[in-house]
Amino acid sequence: MAPQTLTTDLDAAAVANRLRRTFATRRTTTPDWRRDQLTALRSLLTGHSDELLGALAADLGKGPEEAYRTEIGFTLHEIDHTLARLDEWLAPRPAELPDRLLPATAQVVREPLGVVLVIAPWNYPLQLALTPLVGALAAGNCAVVKPSELAPATSAALARLLPRYLDGEAVAVVEGAVPETTALLAERFDHIFYTGNGTVGRIVMAAAARHLTPVTLELGGKSPVVLDPGTDLAAAARRIVTGKFLNAGQTCVAPDYVLAIGDTARAVEPHLAEAVHEVYGADPSGAGEYGRIVNERHFDRLTALLGSGRTVVGGAHDRVTRYLAPTVLADVAPDAPVMQEEIFGPILPIVPVPDLDAAIAFVNGRDKPLALYAFTASEATKHRLLTETSSGALTFGLPVAHLTAPGLPFGGVGESGTGRYHGEYSFDTFSHSKAVLDKPLG
């Protein structure tokens, strides 16, 4: 996978240079240009929602309600949040000065970085291409968007529609696979925003290091759910199932496994089975809102994990349609195959632990997760999880929900990623905070 061995017809240098020439005109730095681009992106989403929903269904079998809520609606909310606050974010911020520098004034001005690269994944191929782009445009940058080749229908739709709505001299879409991505990474960008797995994340970071380009890596990992005794197990099971099996489990912040303390391991089993039937019916393969595995390679990887425990519910699968039922496994050992890497599919293992100490030790003994979830009625337990563990996010009572709040930073720590975005955090990611000091000669 050495970059120098790959060839492509893409003239990445020409793409980057064209955008760099546009940025040099400074037109992207004006507030009007930023608002116009965000408004145009909003028009694209509202005017072509049926086309985009069809592409998402073709790529991942997404039902229209789930696809609209998690892809189109999510991005529209991000745009609206940004437009409503853009003037505030653009305003210079006064800074306090020490007495020895007075009289003087100081402020912090956030300026655009220049030309940025956004590399999107396949699991939410619309949202995870466009939500970072919202921040890049709001901050006044030019941008190259690289959609995932594993979601070809959505990639083609973005390549066709973005140039029709956005400034074609400031925003470029590059389709393709590894050769095209490699060619882009050989160019100098002012920021690279990558969402995907850690293996490719290391490649992105190594390429960026050649130009000292800052990077945001939105990765993943095994996000645990700590289930405490005394929890309303029926309510917890419904929320775990809803978060876990969204997009057929192909969500970076999906609950990866349940750390069930004490008797909750066996007690939660019937509640999880009931929740699956309640949400997806007796036969999830016929549920219009339950998606499919992205390709045969991932399907084969996932079905190989089904023997890691006792099946509580699910397990049915069909390679032809890439259907894998929502599956819960019990009596899963910590060293079982399903516990060795991020599952990224509709398999939920239950791992029993004797107490909270063991649960915390289990989490801390592994890579820092993108998210840590917990169901507990104990404030002491919440405090211990907050102060004794490290994760990209910590959520009590509702898995996955934190990423829908643009006022919260979204990002990982350690192996689960570096950097953050959403709302003003996106604006900051794609901006440089410039210190400005003005000291009179008198």
Secondary structure, 3 states (H helix, E strand, C coil): CCHHHCCCCCCHHHHHHHHHHHHHCCHHHCHHHHHHHHHHHHHHHHHCHHHHHHHHHHHHCCCHHHHHHHHHHHHHHHHHHHHHHHHHHHCCEECCCCHHHCCCEEEEEEEECCEEEEECCCCCCCHHHHHHHHHHHHCCCEEEEECCCCCHHHHHHHHHHHHHHCCCCCEEECCCCHHHHHHHHCCCCCEEEEECCHHHHHHHHHHHHCCCCCEEEECCCCEEEEECCCCCHHHHHHHHHHHHCHHHHCCCCCEEEEEEECCHHHHCHHHHHHHHHHHHCCCHHHCCCCCCCCCHHHHHHHHCCHHHCEEEECCCEECCCCEECCEEEECCCCCCHHHCCCCCCCEEEEEEECCHHHHHHHHHCCCCCCCEEEECCCHHHHHHHHHHCCCCCEEECCCCHHHHCCCCCECCCHHHEECCECCHHHHHHCEEEEEEEECCCC
